[in-house]
Amino acid sequence: MQPPRLDDQLCFALYAASRAMVRSYGPLLKELGLTYPQLLVMMVLWEQDDLSVSQLGERLRLDSGTLTPLLKRMEKQGLVSRQRDPADERRVRVTLTQQGRDLSGPASRLHHALFCRLQELSGDSGASEVTGLRDALHALTEALGEAE
């Protein structure tokens, strides 16, 4: 049996594409003053503010050991506020500050510009190819999550 070839592996194609995507966000991130993981947290909170750390972790597929230091840095930046839940002191709730809310407009414009660039790069099929790939990746993530 031959050893597996790197370029034949789905896991490597996903890894390389993920790194390329994060790099393409570089200008957006610099303009917003965020790291990529911070941007993901912000996107979740722009969708639904005032979540527990565990709810954020579920949505982002991150454990609290990864998420807590990230949230602490974001709180120091003035983007979010973390407070103990009065109904259950064991839970920490995360809410956007006004500064965090104010970033949603610029982020939306920059996301739109990036999406348009991806459509241009994907050729004639444009948006349908990009959204089809996104949907296939969501389905793959769900299938792999169920297999665990």
C-alpha positions, 0 to 999 in steps of 0.5 A, spaced: 500 500 500 502 506 498 503 512 503 497 517 502 499 523 498 498 530 501 495 533 495 490 527 495 487 529 502 481 532 503 483 534 510 489 538 507 485 541 502 481 544 507 487 546 512 490 550 506 483 553 504 482 555 511 489 559 511 488 562 505 481 565 507 484 567 514 489 571 510 484 574 505 481 577 511 487 581 513 486 587 510 479 587 513 481 585 520 487 590 520 481 596 519 477 593 524 483 592 529 481 585 530 484 578 530 480 572 526 477 569 532 475 576 535 471 577 528 468 570 529 466 572 536 463 579 534 459 576 528 455 571 533 454 577 538 452 581 532 447 576 530 444 575 538 447 579 543 448 577 551 450 570 550 453 565 556 460 563 554 458 556 553 453 558 548 458 562 544 463 556 545 457 552 542 456 556 536 463 557 535 465 550 536 470 552 541 472 550 548 472 555 554 479 554 555 480 557 548 474 562 549 475 565 556 482 568 554 480 571 547 474 574 551 478 577 556 482 581 551 476 583 547 474 586 554 480 590 555 479 592 548 472 595 550 469 591 545 465 586 550 463 586 557 463 580 561 458 579 567 456 573 572 449 571 570 445 574 576 440 568 576 446 563 576 453 565 578 457 560 575 455 562 568 458 568 565 454 572 560 457 576 554 454 582 551 457 587 546 459 594 548 457 600 544 464 600 541 463 593 539 456 594 536 459 600 532 463 595 528 458 592 525 457 597 520 464 597 517 464 589 518 458 588 514 461 593 508 468 589 508 465 582 508 460 584 502 467 587 498 470 580 500 464 576 498 464 580 491 472 578 490 470 571 491 465 571 486 470 574 481 475 569 483 470 563 482 468 565 475 461 565 471 458 561 477 459 566 482 455 566 488 452 560 487 459 556 487 461 560 493 454 559 497 454 551 494 461 550 497 459 554 504 453 549 504 457 543 503 462 545 508 457 546 513 454 539 512 461 536 512 462 539 519 455 536 521 457 529 519 463 529 522 461 532 529 455 526 529 461 521 527 464 523 534 
